[in-house]
Amino acid sequence: MRIMGLDLGTRRIGVAVSDESATIAQGRENIGRKTDGLAVREILSLAEEMDVAEIVIGLPINMDGTEGARALDSRKFAEKLEKAGRFPVKFWDERMSTMEAESVMLEADISRRKRKKHIDKLAAQIILQGYLDCRANLESDKR
């Protein structure tokens, strides 16, 4: 079972997909967000092509635990995604994921231009990996 992770931005959506065992997240691509309808169709097409079972969207919660405009945007986008497709959509607290992605890329000495091109899919990979790790820990606790 593959799981897809999304990092929603105002112009781009970073996409990551897990391996079949839902253990390792891999950054896939960025999808343009000219309109939500086009982005939803592209995401659903990719999800079907990759045989995805569920989609995880990063939820940008403020550091004080409240939800602002970006979190509301994520929730509205998730609604559109669920209405248009057959995939359950879940949220994952994405606090600091973009900062973590930026830090990883700076440590790797990646140029500013290349960072801008890849940061969204790396943030999606970080979001998805966090979700996968938590899920694996919960399953091992059940045993």
Phi and psi in radians as a Rosetta constraint file:
Dihedral C 1 N 2 CA 2 C 2 CIRCULARHARMONIC -1.631 0.35
Dihedral N 2 CA 2 C 2 N 3 CIRCULARHARMONIC 2.590 0.35
Dihedral C 2 N 3 CA 3 C 3 CIRCULARHARMONIC -2.173 0.35
Dihedral N 3 CA 3 C 3 N 4 CIRCULARHARMONIC 2.410 0.35
Dihedral C 3 N 4 CA 4 C 4 CIRCULARHARMONIC -1.815 0.35
Dihedral N 4 CA 4 C 4 N 5 CIRCULARHARMONIC 2.424 0.35
Dihedral C 4 N 5 CA 5 C 5 CIRCULARHARMONIC -2.032 0.35
Dihedral N 5 CA 5 C 5 N 6 CIRCULARHARMONIC 2.467 0.35
Dihedral C 5 N 6 CA 6 C 6 CIRCULARHARMONIC -2.219 0.35
Dihedral N 6 CA 6 C 6 N 7 CIRCULARHARMONIC 2.396 0.35
Dihedral C 6 N 7 CA 7 C 7 CIRCULARHARMONIC -1.973 0.35
Dihedral N 7 CA 7 C 7 N 8 CIRCULARHARMONIC 1.830 0.35
Dihedral C 7 N 8 CA 8 C 8 CIRCULARHARMONIC -1.433 0.35
Dihedral N 8 CA 8 C 8 N 9 CIRCULARHARMONIC 2.231 0.35
Dihedral C 8 N 9 CA 9 C 9 CIRCULARHARMONIC -2.105 0.35
Dihedral N 9 CA 9 C 9 N 10 CIRCULARHARMONIC 3.056 0.35
Dihedral C 9 N 10 CA 10 C 10 CIRCULARHARMONIC -1.324 0.35
Dihedral N 10 CA 10 C 10 N 11 CIRCULARHARMONIC -0.489 0.35
Dihedral C 10 N 11 CA 11 C 11 CIRCULARHARMONIC -1.980 0.35
Dihedral N 11 CA 11 C 11 N 12 CIRCULARHARMONIC -0.463 0.35
Dihedral C 11 N 12 CA 12 C 12 CIRCULARHARMONIC -2.386 0.35
Dihedral N 12 CA 12 C 12 N 13 CIRCULARHARMONIC 2.664 0.35
Dihedral C 12 N 13 CA 13 C 13 CIRCULARHARMONIC -2.122 0.35
Dihedral N 13 CA 13 C 13 N 14 CIRCULARHARMONIC 2.086 0.35
Dihedral C 13 N 14 CA 14 C 14 CIRCULARHARMONIC -1.391 0.35
Dihedral N 14 CA 14 C 14 N 15 CIRCULARHARMONIC 2.450 0.35
Dihedral C 14 N 15 CA 15 C 15 CIRCULARHARMONIC -2.188 0.35
Dihedral N 15 CA 15 C 15 N 16 CIRCULARHARMONIC 2.351 0.35
Dihedral C 15 N 16 CA 16 C 16 CIRCULARHARMONIC -2.324 0.35
Dihedral N 16 CA 16 C 16 N 17 CIRCULARHARMONIC 2.650 0.35
Dihedral C 16 N 17 CA 17 C 17 CIRCULARHARMONIC -2.368 0.35
Dihedral N 17 CA 17 C 17 N 18 CIRCULARHARMONIC 2.474 0.35
Dihedral C 17 N 18 CA 18 C 18 CIRCULARHARMONIC -1.429 0.35
Dihedral N 18 CA 18 C 18 N 19 CIRCULARHARMONIC 2.914 0.35
Dihedral C 18 N 19 CA 19 C 19 CIRCULARHARMONIC -1.263 0.35
Dihedral N 19 CA 19 C 19 N 20 CIRCULARHARMONIC 3.073 0.35
Dihedral C 19 N 20 CA 20 C 20 CIRCULARHARMONIC -1.124 0.35
Dihedral N 20 CA 20 C 20 N 21 CIRCULARHARMONIC -0.444 0.35
Dihedral C 20 N 21 CA 21 C 21 CIRCULARHARMONIC -1.521 0.35
Dihedral N 21 CA 21 C 21 N 22 CIRCULARHARMONIC 0.048 0.35
Dihedral C 21 N 22 CA 22 C 22 CIRCULARHARMONIC 0.961 0.35
Dihedral N 22 CA 22 C 22 N 23 CIRCULARHARMONIC 0.797 0.35
Dihedral C 22 N 23 CA 23 C 23 CIRCULARHARMONIC -1.978 0.35
Dihedral N 23 CA 23 C 23 N 24 CIRCULARHARMONIC -0.736 0.35
Dihedral C 23 N 24 CA 24 C 24 CIRCULARHARMONIC -2.124 0.35
Dihedral N 24 CA 24 C 24 N 25 CIRCULARHARMONIC 2.258 0.35
Dihedral C 24 N 25 CA 25 C 25 CIRCULARHARMONIC -1.594 0.35
Dihedral N 25 CA 25 C 25 N 26 CIRCULARHARMONIC 2.428 0.35
Dihedral C 25 N 26 CA 26 C 26 CIRCULARHARMONIC -2.244 0.35
Dihedral N 26 CA 26 C 26 N 27 CIRCULARHARMONIC 2.261 0.35
Dihedral C 26 N 27 CA 27 C 27 CIRCULARHARMONIC -1.117 0.35
Dihedral N 27 CA 27 C 27 N 28 CIRCULARHARMONIC 2.364 0.35
Dihedral C 27 N 28 CA 28 C 28 CIRCULARHARMONIC -1.866 0.35
Dihedral N 28 CA 28 C 28 N 29 CIRCULARHARMONIC -1.085 0.35
Dihedral C 28 N 29 CA 29 C 29 CIRCULARHARMONIC -2.935 0.35
Dihedral N 29 CA 29 C 29 N 30 CIRCULARHARMONIC 3.061 0.35
Dihedral C 29 N 30 CA 30 C 30 CIRCULARHARMONIC -1.924 0.35
Dihedral N 30 CA 30 C 30 N 31 CIRCULARHARMONIC 2.498 0.35
Dihedral C 30 N 31 CA 31 C 31 CIRCULARHARMONIC -2.007 0.35
Dihedral N 31 CA 31 C 31 N 32 CIRCULARHARMONIC 2.310 0.35
Dihedral C 31 N 32 CA 32 C 32 CIRCULARHARMONIC -1.156 0.35
Dihedral N 32 CA 32 C 32 N 33 CIRCULARHARMONIC 2.612 0.35
Dihedral C 32 N 33 CA 33 C 33 CIRCULARHARMONIC -2.124 0.35
Dihedral N 33 CA 33 C 33 N 34 CIRCULARHARMONIC 1.010 0.35
Dihedral C 33 N 34 CA 34 C 34 CIRCULARHARMONIC -1.148 0.35
Dihedral N 34 CA 34 C 34 N 35 CIRCULARHARMONIC -0.807 0.35
Dihedral C 34 N 35 CA 35 C 35 CIRCULARHARMONIC -2.378 0.35
Dihedral N 35 CA 35 C 35 N 36 CIRCULARHARMONIC 2.666 0.35
Dihedral C 35 N 36 CA 36 C 36 CIRCULARHARMONIC -1.132 0.35
Dihedral N 36 CA 36 C 36 N 37 CIRCULARHARMONIC -0.642 0.35
Dihedral C 36 N 37 CA 37 C 37 CIRCULARHARMONIC -1.054 0.35
Dihedral N 37 CA 37 C 37 N 38 CIRCULARHARMONIC -0.801 0.35
Dihedral C 37 N 38 CA 38 C 38 CIRCULARHARMONIC -1.136 0.35
Dihedral N 38 CA 38 C 38 N 39 CIRCULARHARMONIC -0.746 0.35
Dihedral C 38 N 39 CA 39 C 39 CIRCULARHARMONIC -1.109 0.35
Dihedral N 39 CA 39 C 39 N 40 CIRCULARHARMONIC -0.743 0.35
Dihedral C 39 N 40 CA 40 C 40 CIRCULARHARMONIC -1.057 0.35
Dihedral N 40 CA 40 C 40 N 41 CIRCULARHARMONIC -0.809 0.35
Dihedral C 40 N 41 CA 41 C 41 CIRCULARHARMONIC -1.075 0.35
Dihedral N 41 CA 41 C 41 N 42 CIRCULARHARMONIC -0.726 0.35
Dihedral C 41 N 42 CA 42 C 42 CIRCULARHARMONIC -1.166 0.35
Dihedral N 42 CA 42 C 42 N 43 CIRCULARHARMONIC -0.710 0.35
Dihedral C 42 N 43 CA 43 C 43 CIRCULARHARMONIC -1.124 0.35
Dihedral N 43 CA 43 C 43 N 44 CIRCULARHARMONIC -0.807 0.35
Dihedral C 43 N 44 CA 44 C 44 CIRCULARHARMONIC -1.113 0.35
Dihedral N 44 CA 44 C 44 N 45 CIRCULARHARMONIC -0.668 0.35
Dihedral C 44 N 45 CA 45 C 45 CIRCULARHARMONIC -1.096 0.35
Dihedral N 45 CA 45 C 45 N 46 CIRCULARHARMONIC -0.809 0.35
Dihedral C 45 N 46 CA 46 C 46 CIRCULARHARMONIC -1.122 0.35
Dihedral N 46 CA 46 C 46 N 47 CIRCULARHARMONIC -0.707 0.35
Dihedral C 46 N 47 CA 47 C 47 CIRCULARHARMONIC -1.085 0.35
Dihedral N 47 CA 47 C 47 N 48 CIRCULARHARMONIC -0.731 0.35
Dihedral C 47 N 48 CA 48 C 48 CIRCULARHARMONIC -1.189 0.35
Dihedral N 48 CA 48 C 48 N 49 CIRCULARHARMONIC -0.721 0.35
Dihedral C 48 N 49 CA 49 C 49 CIRCULARHARMONIC -1.078 0.35
Dihedral N 49 CA 49 C 49 N 50 CIRCULARHARMONIC -0.655 0.35
Dihedral C 49 N 50 CA 50 C 50 CIRCULARHARMONIC -1.568 0.35
Dihedral N 50 CA 50 C 50 N 51 CIRCULARHARMONIC 0.020 0.35
Dihedral C 50 N 51 CA 51 C 51 CIRCULARHARMONIC 1.000 0.35
Dihedral N 51 CA 51 C 51 N 52 CIRCULARHARMONIC 0.901 0.35
Dihedral C 51 N 52 CA 52 C 52 CIRCULARHARMONIC -1.405 0.35
Dihedral N 52 CA 52 C 52 N 53 CIRCULARHARMONIC 2.482 0.35
Dihedral C 52 N 53 CA 53 C 53 CIRCULARHARMONIC -1.747 0.35
Dihedral N 53 CA 53 C 53 N 54 CIRCULARHARMONIC -0.486 0.35
Dihedral C 53 N 54 CA 54 C 54 CIRCULARHARMONIC -2.692 0.35
Dihedral N 54 CA 54 C 54 N 55 CIRCULARHARMONIC 2.834 0.35
Dihedral C 54 N 55 CA 55 C 55 CIRCULARHARMONIC -2.166 0.35
Dihedral N 55 CA 55 C 55 N 56 CIRCULARHARMONIC 2.357 0.35
Dihedral C 55 N 56 CA 56 C 56 CIRCULARHARMONIC -2.001 0.35
Dihedral N 56 CA 56 C 56 N 57 CIRCULARHARMONIC 2.225 0.35
Dihedral C 56 N 57 CA 57 C 57 CIRCULARHARMONIC -1.951 0.35
Dihedral N 57 CA 57 C 57 N 58 CIRCULARHARMONIC 2.319 0.35
Dihedral C 57 N 58 CA 58 C 58 CIRCULARHARMONIC -1.174 0.35
Dihedral N 58 CA 58 C 58 N 59 CIRCULARHARMONIC 2.262 0.35
Dihedral C 58 N 59 CA 59 C 59 CIRCULARHARMONIC -1.860 0.35
Dihedral N 59 CA 59 C 59 N 60 CIRCULARHARMONIC 1.950 0.35
Dihedral C 59 N 60 CA 60 C 60 CIRCULARHARMONIC -1.356 0.35
Dihedral N 60 CA 60 C 60 N 61 CIRCULARHARMONIC 1.528 0.35
Dihedral C 60 N 61 CA 61 C 61 CIRCULARHARMONIC -1.498 0.35
Dihedral N 61 CA 61 C 61 N 62 CIRCULARHARMONIC 2.414 0.35
Dihedral C 61 N 62 CA 62 C 62 CIRCULARHARMONIC -1.129 0.35
Dihedral N 62 CA 62 C 62 N 63 CIRCULARHARMONIC 2.775 0.35
Dihedral C 62 N 63 CA 63 C 63 CIRCULARHARMONIC -1.073 0.35
Dihedral N 63 CA 63 C 63 N 64 CIRCULARHARMONIC -0.421 0.35
Dihedral C 63 N 64 CA 64 C 64 CIRCULARHARMONIC -1.536 0.35
Dihedral N 64 CA 64 C 64 N 65 CIRCULARHARMONIC 0.094 0.35
Dihedral C 64 N 65 CA 65 C 65 CIRCULARHARMONIC 1.593 0.35
Dihedral N 65 CA 65 C 65 N 66 CIRCULARHARMONIC -0.055 0.35
Dihedral C 65 N 66 CA 66 C 66 CIRCULARHARMONIC -1.524 0.35
Dihedral N 66 CA 66 C 66 N 67 CIRCULARHARMONIC 2.884 0.35
Dihedral C 66 N 67 CA 67 C 67 CIRCULARHARMONIC -1.924 0.35
Dihedral N 67 CA 67 C 67 N 68 CIRCULARHARMONIC 2.326 0.35
Dihedral C 67 N 68 CA 68 C 68 CIRCULARHARMONIC -1.912 0.35
Dihedral N 68 CA 68 C 68 N 69 CIRCULARHARMONIC -2.760 0.35
Dihedral C 68 N 69 CA 69 C 69 CIRCULARHARMONIC -1.083 0.35
Dihedral N 69 CA 69 C 69 N 70 CIRCULARHARMONIC -0.681 0.35
Dihedral C 69 N 70 CA 70 C 70 CIRCULARHARMONIC -1.177 0.35
Dihedral N 70 CA 70 C 70 N 71 CIRCULARHARMONIC -0.639 0.35
Dihedral C 70 N 71 CA 71 C 71 CIRCULARHARMONIC -1.160 0.35
Dihedral N 71 CA 71 C 71 N 72 CIRCULARHARMONIC -0.702 0.35
Dihedral C 71 N 72 CA 72 C 72 CIRCULARHARMONIC -1.082 0.35
Dihedral N 72 CA 72 C 72 N 73 CIRCULARHARMONIC -0.729 0.35
Dihedral C 72 N 73 CA 73 C 73 CIRCULARHARMONIC -1.046 0.35
Dihedral N 73 CA 73 C 73 N 74 CIRCULARHARMONIC -0.742 0.35
Dihedral C 73 N 74 CA 74 C 74 CIRCULARHARMONIC -1.106 0.35
Dihedral N 74 CA 74 C 74 N 75 CIRCULARHARMONIC -0.725 0.35
Dihedral C 74 N 75 CA 75 C 75 CIRCULARHARMONIC -1.156 0.35
Dihedral N 75 CA 75 C 75 N 76 CIRCULARHARMONIC -0.710 0.35
Dihedral C 75 N 76 CA 76 C 76 CIRCULARHARMONIC -1.152 0.35
Dihedral N 76 CA 76 C 76 N 77 CIRCULARHARMONIC -0.720 0.35
Dihedral C 76 N 77 CA 77 C 77 CIRCULARHARMONIC -1.110 0.35
Dihedral N 77 CA 77 C 77 N 78 CIRCULARHARMONIC -0.735 0.35
Dihedral C 77 N 78 CA 78 C 78 CIRCULARHARMONIC -1.061 0.35
Dihedral N 78 CA 78 C 78 N 79 CIRCULARHARMONIC -0.684 0.35
Dihedral C 78 N 79 CA 79 C 79 CIRCULARHARMONIC -1.038 0.35
Dihedral N 79 CA 79 C 79 N 80 CIRCULARHARMONIC -0.805 0.35
Dihedral C 79 N 80 CA 80 C 80 CIRCULARHARMONIC -1.082 0.35
Dihedral N 80 CA 80 C 80 N 81 CIRCULARHARMONIC -0.705 0.35
Dihedral C 80 N 81 CA 81 C 81 CIRCULARHARMONIC -1.139 0.35
Dihedral N 81 CA 81 C 81 N 82 CIRCULARHARMONIC -0.764 0.35
Dihedral C 81 N 82 CA 82 C 82 CIRCULARHARMONIC -1.173 0.35
Dihedral N 82 CA 82 C 82 N 83 CIRCULARHARMONIC -0.701 0.35
Dihedral C 82 N 83 CA 83 C 83 CIRCULARHARMONIC -1.153 0.35
Dihedral N 83 CA 83 C 83 N 84 CIRCULARHARMONIC -0.594 0.35
Dihedral C 83 N 84 CA 84 C 84 CIRCULARHARMONIC -1.509 0.35
Dihedral N 84 CA 84 C 84 N 85 CIRCULARHARMONIC -0.332 0.35
Dihedral C 84 N 85 CA 85 C 85 CIRCULARHARMONIC -2.262 0.35
Dihedral N 85 CA 85 C 85 N 86 CIRCULARHARMONIC -3.002 0.35
Dihedral C 85 N 86 CA 86 C 86 CIRCULARHARMONIC -1.934 0.35
Dihedral N 86 CA 86 C 86 N 87 CIRCULARHARMONIC 0.281 0.35
Dihedral C 86 N 87 CA 87 C 87 CIRCULARHARMONIC -1.823 0.35
Dihedral N 87 CA 87 C 87 N 88 CIRCULARHARMONIC 2.308 0.35
Dihedral C 87 N 88 CA 88 C 88 CIRCULARHARMONIC -1.188 0.35
Dihedral N 88 CA 88 C 88 N 89 CIRCULARHARMONIC 2.482 0.35
Dihedral C 88 N 89 CA 89 C 89 CIRCULARHARMONIC -2.014 0.35
Dihedral N 89 CA 89 C 89 N 90 CIRCULARHARMONIC 2.281 0.35
Dihedral C 89 N 90 CA 90 C 90 CIRCULARHARMONIC -2.144 0.35
Dihedral N 90 CA 90 C 90 N 91 CIRCULARHARMONIC 2.847 0.35
Dihedral C 90 N 91 CA 91 C 91 CIRCULARHARMONIC -1.969 0.35
Dihedral N 91 CA 91 C 91 N 92 CIRCULARHARMONIC 2.625 0.35
Dihedral C 91 N 92 CA 92 C 92 CIRCULARHARMONIC -2.362 0.35
Dihedral N 92 CA 92 C 92 N 93 CIRCULARHARMONIC 2.291 0.35
Dihedral C 92 N 93 CA 93 C 93 CIRCULARHARMONIC -1.040 0.35
Dihedral N 93 CA 93 C 93 N 94 CIRCULARHARMONIC 2.023 0.35
Dihedral C 93 N 94 CA 94 C 94 CIRCULARHARMONIC -1.784 0.35
Dihedral N 94 CA 94 C 94 N 95 CIRCULARHARMONIC 0.253 0.35
Dihedral C 94 N 95 CA 95 C 95 CIRCULARHARMONIC -0.860 0.35
Dihedral N 95 CA 95 C 95 N 96 CIRCULARHARMONIC 2.237 0.35
Dihedral C 95 N 96 CA 96 C 96 CIRCULARHARMONIC 1.329 0.35
Dihedral N 96 CA 96 C 96 N 97 CIRCULARHARMONIC 0.017 0.35
Dihedral C 96 N 97 CA 97 C 97 CIRCULARHARMONIC -1.140 0.35
Dihedral N 97 CA 97 C 97 N 98 CIRCULARHARMONIC -0.721 0.35
Dihedral C 97 N 98 CA 98 C 98 CIRCULARHARMONIC -1.201 0.35
Dihedral N 98 CA 98 C 98 N 99 CIRCULARHARMONIC -0.669 0.35
Dihedral C 98 N 99 CA 99 C 99 CIRCULARHARMONIC -1.133 0.35
Dihedral N 99 CA 99 C 99 N 100 CIRCULARHARMONIC -0.688 0.35
Dihedral C 99 N 100 CA 100 C 100 CIRCULARHARMONIC -1.125 0.35
Dihedral N 100 CA 100 C 100 N 101 CIRCULARHARMONIC -0.736 0.35
Dihedral C 100 N 101 CA 101 C 101 CIRCULARHARMONIC -1.092 0.35
Dihedral N 101 CA 101 C 101 N 102 CIRCULARHARMONIC -0.768 0.35
Dihedral C 101 N 102 CA 102 C 102 CIRCULARHARMONIC -1.056 0.35
Dihedral N 102 CA 102 C 102 N 103 CIRCULARHARMONIC -0.753 0.35
Dihedral C 102 N 103 CA 103 C 103 CIRCULARHARMONIC -1.098 0.35
Dihedral N 103 CA 103 C 103 N 104 CIRCULARHARMONIC -0.772 0.35
Dihedral C 103 N 104 CA 104 C 104 CIRCULARHARMONIC -1.049 0.35
Dihedral N 104 CA 104 C 104 N 105 CIRCULARHARMONIC -0.753 0.35
Dihedral C 104 N 105 CA 105 C 105 CIRCULARHARMONIC -1.249 0.35
Dihedral N 105 CA 105 C 105 N 106 CIRCULARHARMONIC -0.597 0.35
Dihedral C 105 N 106 CA 106 C 106 CIRCULARHARMONIC -1.153 0.35
Dihedral N 106 CA 106 C 106 N 107 CIRCULARHARMONIC -0.746 0.35
Dihedral C 106 N 107 CA 107 C 107 CIRCULARHARMONIC -1.088 0.35
Dihedral N 107 CA 107 C 107 N 108 CIRCULARHARMONIC -0.544 0.35
Dihedral C 107 N 108 CA 108 C 108 CIRCULARHARMONIC -1.471 0.35
Dihedral N 108 CA 108 C 108 N 109 CIRCULARHARMONIC 0.043 0.35
Dihedral C 108 N 109 CA 109 C 109 CIRCULARHARMONIC 1.007 0.35
Dihedral N 109 CA 109 C 109 N 110 CIRCULARHARMONIC 0.762 0.35
Dihedral C 109 N 110 CA 110 C 110 CIRCULARHARMONIC -1.518 0.35
Dihedral N 110 CA 110 C 110 N 111 CIRCULARHARMONIC 2.369 0.35
Dihedral C 110 N 111 CA 111 C 111 CIRCULARHARMONIC -1.075 0.35
Dihedral N 111 CA 111 C 111 N 112 CIRCULARHARMONIC 2.737 0.35
Dihedral C 111 N 112 CA 112 C 112 CIRCULARHARMONIC -0.990 0.35
Dihedral N 112 CA 112 C 112 N 113 CIRCULARHARMONIC -0.740 0.35
Dihedral C 112 N 113 CA 113 C 113 CIRCULARHARMONIC -1.107 0.35
Dihedral N 113 CA 113 C 113 N 114 CIRCULARHARMONIC -0.763 0.35
Dihedral C 113 N 114 CA 114 C 114 CIRCULARHARMONIC -1.213 0.35
Dihedral N 114 CA 114 C 114 N 115 CIRCULARHARMONIC -0.624 0.35
Dihedral C 114 N 115 CA 115 C 115 CIRCULARHARMONIC -1.062 0.35
Dihedral N 115 CA 115 C 115 N 116 CIRCULARHARMONIC -0.779 0.35
Dihedral C 115 N 116 CA 116 C 116 CIRCULARHARMONIC -1.052 0.35
Dihedral N 116 CA 116 C 116 N 117 CIRCULARHARMONIC -0.634 0.35
Dihedral C 116 N 117 CA 117 C 117 CIRCULARHARMONIC -1.256 0.35
Dihedral N 117 CA 117 C 117 N 118 CIRCULARHARMONIC -0.545 0.35
Dihedral C 117 N 118 CA 118 C 118 CIRCULARHARMONIC -1.941 0.35
Dihedral N 118 CA 118 C 118 N 119 CIRCULARHARMONIC -0.157 0.35
Dihedral C 118 N 119 CA 119 C 119 CIRCULARHARMONIC -1.095 0.35
Dihedral N 119 CA 119 C 119 N 120 CIRCULARHARMONIC -0.639 0.35
Dihedral C 119 N 120 CA 120 C 120 CIRCULARHARMONIC -1.168 0.35
Dihedral N 120 CA 120 C 120 N 121 CIRCULARHARMONIC -0.755 0.35
Dihedral C 120 N 121 CA 121 C 121 CIRCULARHARMONIC -1.258 0.35
Dihedral N 121 CA 121 C 121 N 122 CIRCULARHARMONIC -0.527 0.35
Dihedral C 121 N 122 CA 122 C 122 CIRCULARHARMONIC -1.210 0.35
Dihedral N 122 CA 122 C 122 N 123 CIRCULARHARMONIC -0.686 0.35
Dihedral C 122 N 123 CA 123 C 123 CIRCULARHARMONIC -1.105 0.35
Dihedral N 123 CA 123 C 123 N 124 CIRCULARHARMONIC -0.705 0.35
Dihedral C 123 N 124 CA 124 C 124 CIRCULARHARMONIC -1.078 0.35
Dihedral N 124 CA 124 C 124 N 125 CIRCULARHARMONIC -0.688 0.35
Dihedral C 124 N 125 CA 125 C 125 CIRCULARHARMONIC -1.132 0.35
Dihedral N 125 CA 125 C 125 N 126 CIRCULARHARMONIC -0.709 0.35
Dihedral C 125 N 126 CA 126 C 126 CIRCULARHARMONIC -1.158 0.35
Dihedral N 126 CA 126 C 126 N 127 CIRCULARHARMONIC -0.752 0.35
Dihedral C 126 N 127 CA 127 C 127 CIRCULARHARMONIC -1.045 0.35
Dihedral N 127 CA 127 C 127 N 128 CIRCULARHARMONIC -0.882 0.35
Dihedral C 127 N 128 CA 128 C 128 CIRCULARHARMONIC -1.123 0.35
Dihedral N 128 CA 128 C 128 N 129 CIRCULARHARMONIC -0.721 0.35
Dihedral C 128 N 129 CA 129 C 129 CIRCULARHARMONIC -1.115 0.35
Dihedral N 129 CA 129 C 129 N 130 CIRCULARHARMONIC -0.683 0.35
Dihedral C 129 N 130 CA 130 C 130 CIRCULARHARMONIC -1.056 0.35
Dihedral N 130 CA 130 C 130 N 131 CIRCULARHARMONIC -0.763 0.35
Dihedral C 130 N 131 CA 131 C 131 CIRCULARHARMONIC -1.108 0.35
Dihedral N 131 CA 131 C 131 N 132 CIRCULARHARMONIC -0.805 0.35
Dihedral C 131 N 132 CA 132 C 132 CIRCULARHARMONIC -1.087 0.35
Dihedral N 132 CA 132 C 132 N 133 CIRCULARHARMONIC -0.742 0.35
Dihedral C 132 N 133 CA 133 C 133 CIRCULARHARMONIC -1.113 0.35
Dihedral N 133 CA 133 C 133 N 134 CIRCULARHARMONIC -0.762 0.35
Dihedral C 133 N 134 CA 134 C 134 CIRCULARHARMONIC -1.107 0.35
Dihedral N 134 CA 134 C 134 N 135 CIRCULARHARMONIC -0.757 0.35
Dihedral C 134 N 135 CA 135 C 135 CIRCULARHARMONIC -1.064 0.35
Dihedral N 135 CA 135 C 135 N 136 CIRCULARHARMONIC -0.751 0.35
Dihedral C 135 N 136 CA 136 C 136 CIRCULARHARMONIC -1.134 0.35
Dihedral N 136 CA 136 C 136 N 137 CIRCULARHARMONIC -0.701 0.35
Dihedral C 136 N 137 CA 137 C 137 CIRCULARHARMONIC -1.132 0.35
Dihedral N 137 CA 137 C 137 N 138 CIRCULARHARMONIC -0.709 0.35
Dihedral C 137 N 138 CA 138 C 138 CIRCULARHARMONIC -1.120 0.35
Dihedral N 138 CA 138 C 138 N 139 CIRCULARHARMONIC -0.705 0.35
Dihedral C 138 N 139 CA 139 C 139 CIRCULARHARMONIC -1.171 0.35
Dihedral N 139 CA 139 C 139 N 140 CIRCULARHARMONIC -0.672 0.35
Dihedral C 139 N 140 CA 140 C 140 CIRCULARHARMONIC -1.247 0.35
Dihedral N 140 CA 140 C 140 N 141 CIRCULARHARMONIC -0.508 0.35
Dihedral C 140 N 141 CA 141 C 141 CIRCULARHARMONIC -1.191 0.35
Dihedral N 141 CA 141 C 141 N 142 CIRCULARHARMONIC -0.493 0.35
Dihedral C 141 N 142 CA 142 C 142 CIRCULARHARMONIC -1.245 0.35
Dihedral N 142 CA 142 C 142 N 143 CIRCULARHARMONIC -0.419 0.35
